[in-house]
């Protein structure tokens, strides 16, 4: 059913009026007025704790945001997704990444097919294979066990497994080293091949159709590298595929028995739970991979069952919508205070911006409000010594999601105390800021003259009133990581429903690829140069002259 324009809904207009009241709110004052603000504006689920009290909102704001979520059909769309309805309208597909982490029972039937049985059948095949590699039973062509795994994919076939393997490095098999290749830039593959030996390396080619341009170019180059060092009959011992194109993988030289399928209702950026996670299972084993799935499933249940007012992904989504639409915040910074989550901001970039970076509704009409903010960030405390200057005193207001584990996975406790101190201090500093009067008082205490104080005070004043969320877990484990990923998946889904965009297609990825194929043929001399603009023609000429 076609949605009416977002800005014309009663709940949106009520929020618009309310936002005029909120313009002059100061977070300092909101905390001073309500000593119970922290417990009132927190929620926990699936091993995660969300503190959203440092956002410029009150109880009335949250009521109005919940009204909007209901008016836009968040609950109905959520239920349709979990039921396997074809909510990816432009591709006529179901959206069932949640089924990838659900228990075997009860069965989920979609178009007469038992999806649960299919999922658990593939998981069992993955378990058998990964157990053999990890135990040293699966041997390379010269009889040596595998020591290195090279995952070749791009987009979700790279970002998801790479992020998870890095995040769970403490759970990884000590013999196996993971390498990830995604960029069509040959430097990426060259760097990986320089670290491995053909006798002990396993390549995973992750491409559903086995036609993805960048992935297949890297796969063919890896294959050529291998065949220069081993016979063609050895290939099947060193290459496996995550794909559904049996004929293509046979032509490549991969044994179909070593093909691990997934389904068209699994979007790339939601696929780490599927056979795309084969590298993850190889790294951490079936047991910890199951824990990853269990954490995500626990968050799924919370998302399905919790009322909107206490629903963690709904709250995160609606607060993000409030900051984007009514407080004019053009971007969101992700700040994990955990080094093992160093690829999590990049993972969320794809998840959020590829999903909701849209300007037309599901019905093909222009969206009449702002949509997805720019997602960016890095680990704390590194970011503090880089771009936090802009976040504190820049002209744009950028909300921040702080993410931290209360307990470390190491024994250097003083390091962790310093890390958490920085995390909590930064969220407080963004909220409170520092007034000119407070700055002058500090400078007077340092014995500066009035002239010096007058000159220096503007530079040391911080406006504050900058929103943030803090997400905590006790430890970073496979379970809590699964819940964390699912939290942001569902947040993205909810915001897509509010904007009425299809969060599960990505046509914007395709245009540049189509043009690139034409220009590549021109660069290789396989086609006559087309008439591009003068800039593109000039760049092509320079590249051809450099060959």
N, C-alpha and C positions, 0 to 999 in steps of 0.2 A: 504494500500500500504506500502511495506517495505521501511523503511528509509535507506539511505546510512549511513555509519559510521560517527558519528558526527565529528571526527577529520579530515575527508577527505573533508568536505564541504568547499567551497570557503570562506564563511563568517567566519567560525571558524579559518581558516588559516590566514585570514586578522586580526582577533583579536589576534592571536598568535604573529604575527609580531608587532602589536600595543602594546602588553603587554611588549615587550622588551623595547620600548620607555618609558613606564610608570614605569619601575622598579625603577628609581631614582627620581620620582616625590615626592615632599613633599606637604602635604596638606596645610601647612602654606604658601608655595609659591603660590599654586593655588588660595588661597584666596587673597593674596597680589597682584597678577597679575590682578585679575578680581574682582573689587568692586561690581559688579552686580551678583556675583556667587549665592548668596542666592535666589533672585527671579527667576533666570534662572533654578535653580535645585530644584524647589518645585512644588507641584501639589496638588489640593484639589478636593475631590469628596465625595458625600453622607455624609457630615458632618465631614469628616476626612481631615487632612492636613498632607502631607508627605514632610519633608525636607530631601533630599538625597544629599545635597551639601557636607557633610563631608565624602564623599567616594573618593577614589583615582581614579578619572576618569575625563574626560573632554567631551566637546560636541562631539568630534570625537568618543570617546569610546561609547557613547550612540547611535550614528548613526550606528556603527558597530554591537552593540548588537541588535538594531532593525532589521538590515539586517539579522542577524542570526535567530531571531524570525520568520521573514517572510520565510526564506529559510527552516526552520524546520516545517512550516505549522501551526504556532500558531493560526492564524486567522481562517483557515479552520477547525482545530480541535475544536476550541472554538465554532464555528457555529454548528458543528456536535453535540457537547455536548448539546447545548441549544435546538437543534432540536429533541433530543431523539434518535439519532443513537446509535448503540451498540458499543460504544468506549471502553467498558471494554471487551477486546477481549478474555481473558482467561476464563471468565465466561459467555460470550455471552450476556451481559446485557447493557442496556442503563444506563446513569449516570445522574440522574435528580433531584439532591437535589435543584437545582435552581427552579424547578417547585413547590417545597414545599412552597416557599415564593412569588410566582407570583400571581397576581390577578386572579379572576375566569375567566375573559375574557381578551384576546381571548382564546378559547379552544386550548389545546395542545393534538393532537391525536397521540398516539403511538400504533402501531399494532392494529388499529381500536378502541382503547380504549380512552375515554376522560379522560386523566390524571388529568386535572384541576378539573373536576367534582368530581373525586375520592378524591383528596386532600382536597377540600373544604367540602366535605361530612364528612370526618373524623374530620376536624377542628370544624365543627358544633357539632358533637357528643362530642368532647372534651369540647367545650364551655358549653354545657348543663350540663355535668357531673361536671365540675370544678365550675360552678356557684352554683350548689346545695351544693357541699362540702363547698365552701367558705361562703355561706349564712347560713350554719348550718342546711340546709334542709336534706341533706344526713346524716343519723344518724347511729351510731354503733348499735350493737345487743341489747344493754341495753337502747337505746333511747338517748344516749349522742352524741353531735356533735363531729366530728373529730378534734383532736388537733395536731396529729403527723402523718407525712407521711414518710414511709420508702421506698426509691427507691432501688430495688435490681436489679443490672445489672453489666456489666463489659465492659471495653473498651469504645467505643463511647456511650454505653447505661448508662454509669456512668460519664465519664469525661465531656461530653457536658453539660448535665443538672446540674451537680454539679457545674461546672465552672460558668454557667449562673446564677444559683440561688444565688451563693455567690456574683457575680458581681452586681446583681440587688437586693441585700438585702434591700436597702432603699425603694423598691417598694413592698415589700412582705407583705402578709396578717399578721396582728399582732397576730392572734390566732394560726396560723399554723407554726409548726416547721418541718423543712426538715432534714432528715437523709439519708445518702447514704451508701450503703453496696456493695462492689465489690469483695473484696479479699476472696479467698477460705479459707484463714487463719481464723479460728473460732473466733479469738480475735476481728475481725472487726464486725461481726454480734453480738457477745456478748456485745460489747460496745454500739451498737445501741439499742439492746433489753433492756439493763439496764436503758435506758432513757425514755422508753415508757410504756404505759398501754394498755392492749389488748382491753379494752372497747372503747378507743378513738383513735386507731391507724389504719391507712389505709396503706396497703402494695401494692406497684406497682412492679409487676414482669415483667421486660423488657427483653424479649428474642424473637426474630423473630420466631425461630423454636420451642421454648420452650424445647430446648435440650442442650443449652450451659452449659457445665459441671459445671463451677464455680457458675453461676447464679442459676442453678437448685439445686445444693447442698445447697446453702444459702436459696433458696425458700422453699425447703423441711424442712430445720431446723426451719425456721421461722413459717412454717405451724404447725410443731410439737409443737413448743413453744406456739402458739396460741391455739391449740386444748387441751393442758394441762390446759388451763385457761378459755376455752369457748367451747360450743358444736359445733359439725360439722355443724349444721344448721345455725350457726352464721358466717361461713367462708365467704359466698358470700357478706356479708356486709363490709368485711374488706380486701378483696383481689381483685385486678383488674389486668388485663394483657395487656401489649403492645406486641402483637404477631399476628401470622396468623394461628396458629395451634389450631383450635377450639376443636378438640377431646382431645388434651392433656390438655387444660385448663379446660375442663369439668371434666376430670378425677381428676384433681387437686382439684376441688371444686369451680372454678370460674364461675360465670354466663356469658355465651357468650355475653349477652347484655353489659357486662362490659369489653369486649375485644376491644382494639383500634388497628387496623391493620396499617401496613405500607408495603412497596413493595420491591421487590428484586432489584429495581433500586435505592434504598437508601442504600448507604454504611454506616456502623456503625459510622465511624468518621465524617460523613456528616449528621447525623440523628437528631440532636437536634431540627431541624425545623419541624420534623414529630411528630407522636404520642410519640416518645421517649421523647419529650419535655413536656409530660403530667405533670410531677412534676413541671416544670417551670410555666406552665399555672396555676396549683394549687397555686403556690406561689404568682405570680404577677397578675394573672387574664388575661382574654381573651384580654382586651384592650391593655395592655402592651406587651403581647405576640404578638399581631398583629403589634405593633410598632417594635418589634424585627425583625419580618419578613419583614416589610416595609424597615427598614434600610438595610437589606441584599439585598432586591430586588433593591434598589436604587444603590447599589454598582454593582449588576449584570448588570444593564442597562449601567452603566459607563464602565464596562469591555467589554460589547458587542459593544458599540458605539464609545468609544474614540479611536483616532488614537494611535498606539503603543507608539509613542514618548511622549504622554501625558496620558498614561493609567496607573493608579496607580499600580494595581497588576502586570502588565507587567514590569513596571520599577522596582518594588521591586524584582520580580523574576530574571530579567536579571542582576541587580546589584548583587544579591546574587550569581548568576552563575559566574559572573566576579570575585567576591571575592573568591569563592570556587575553580574555575578552574585555574585562571591565577595569583591570588595573594597568593594561597596556604593556604587558611584559612580553617582549618578542622572542625570548629564548629561555631555556631551562638548563641549568648546569647540574651535572651529576658528579657528586664528590664522594667516591668510596674511600673511607679511611681504612683501607685494607689493601696492601700491595697485591695480593693474589686476585683482587678484582680489577686489576689495571686495564683489562679489555672490556669491562662491563659498560662504560660510557659508549664505546664504539658499537657494542652490541645493541644498546638502546637506540643509537642513532638510526640504525636500519629498522629496528622494530617499530619505532614511533614515526619517523619521517617517511619511510617507504609506505607505511600503512595509511597515515593520515595527511600526508603532504598532497592534498587534493584541493581543487578549486571548483569542482562540480559535484552535485549531489548524486545519489543513486538514481534519481530520475533524470539526470542529465542537465539539470538547471544550475546556473551559477550559485555557488554558496554565498549567502548574503552577510556573512560575518567572517572574522579571522578564523583560520584553522591552525594546524599544527605549529607549535613553536620550534625553533631551531634547538636541537639537543646537542650538548657538547660537555666536555669535562675531562678530568684526570684525577689521579689519586691524590688525596691529602697525605702528607703535608706538602707534596711537590707543588700543587696548584697555588698554595699560599705564597710561594716565592716566584710565581709567574703571573697569573691573570687575576688573582684575588684583588689586586689594586683596582682594577676596573670594576669588579663587583662591589667593592666598598665605596668608591668615590666616582665612578663613571656616571655618565648622563643617563644611561639606560638602567632600569631596575631588572635584575635577573634573579628569579627564584632559584633556590638550590635544594637539591635532595642530598642530604648527608646520610651515608650508609656506614655502619660500623658493627663490629662484633665486640661484645663486652669482654670476652675472654680470648686470649691469643692462642695460636697453634704452635707457639714456641715457648721457651723458658726464660726469655729476657723480659721479665715483668716490668722493669723500669722503662723499657721502650714503649710498652703498651700503655702504661699510665701517661706517658708524654703524648702518645698518639691521640688517646681519648680526650686528654686535656685540650689539645688543639682543636679537635672536632667540636667539642661542646663550647669552647671559647669562641670559635668562629661563628657558630649559630647565634650565640648571645650577642656578639659584636654586630652582626648584620641586623639583628632585631633592635638593639638599643642605640647603636651609633654612639657619637660623642658630640655633645653640644658645644657651641663656641664658649659658653660660660664655663663648662667643665674643663675645656682645653685651657682657658685663661687661668683658671684656678691652679691647674697642674704647672703651668709655666711660671706662675708667681712663686710657687713652692720651690722652683728650681733657681730662683733669684734673678730671673731675666728682667730687664728694664721694661717699662710700659711700651716704649717704642718697639722693642724687640717682640714683645707679646702681640702687639697690634699687627706687626708684619707676619708673624708666624702662625697666628691662630687660624686664619682661613685655610691654611694648608693642612692643619691637623684636625680639622673638624670633619666629622663623619655624619652624613645625614641619617643613617640607620633606616629603620622602618622597612627593611628589605626582607621579604618572606622566605621561609625555608621549612622543609620537613626534615625530620630525623627518623631513620629506620634502623632499628637495632635488632640484633639476634645474639644469643648467648655465644655460640661459636659459628664460624663459617664451616658448615658441613655439607655433604651432598643433599641432605634433607632441607636445610634452610636455604641453600642455593636454589633448589628446585622451587621452593615457595617464593623466593625473591623474583625469579624469572617470571613465574606465573602471575605474580602481583602486577608486574608491568605489562604483561600481555593483556590482562583483563582491564587494566587502566586504559590502555590504547583502544581496546574494543569499545569501552563505554564512551570515550570521547568521540570515536567515530560515529556512534549512534546519535550522540547529541548533534554533531555537525551534519548528520545524514550523508556521510560519505562511505564508500565501500573500502573498508580497511584491509581487504584481502586480495585486491588486485594491485598491479604496479606497472601500468602502461607507460608511465614516464621513464621507465628504465629502457624501453625499447627503441625510442627514436634515435638516440645517439648511436646505438648498435647498428641500426640499419644504415645510417650514413657512414659509419666507420667501415663497413664492408665494401662500400663503393670506393671510398678513398684508399683503402688497403689495396684493392685491385689496381688502382691508378698508380700507387707507389711501387707496386711490384711489376708494373709494365704489362699487366694482363688486361687492361682496359684503357681506352683513350680518355684523357682528362676531361671531366665534365666542366660545365661552366659554373663555377662556384662564385662567391663574392671575391673581391680583390684580395682580401686578407687571407681567406682559405687557399686561394690559388697561389698566393705568394709563399705561404707556409709549405704547401706541397712542393713547390719548385725548389725551395731551400733543402727540403728533406731529400729530394731526388738528386740534387747536386752533391749532397754529402755522401752518397753511396759510393 
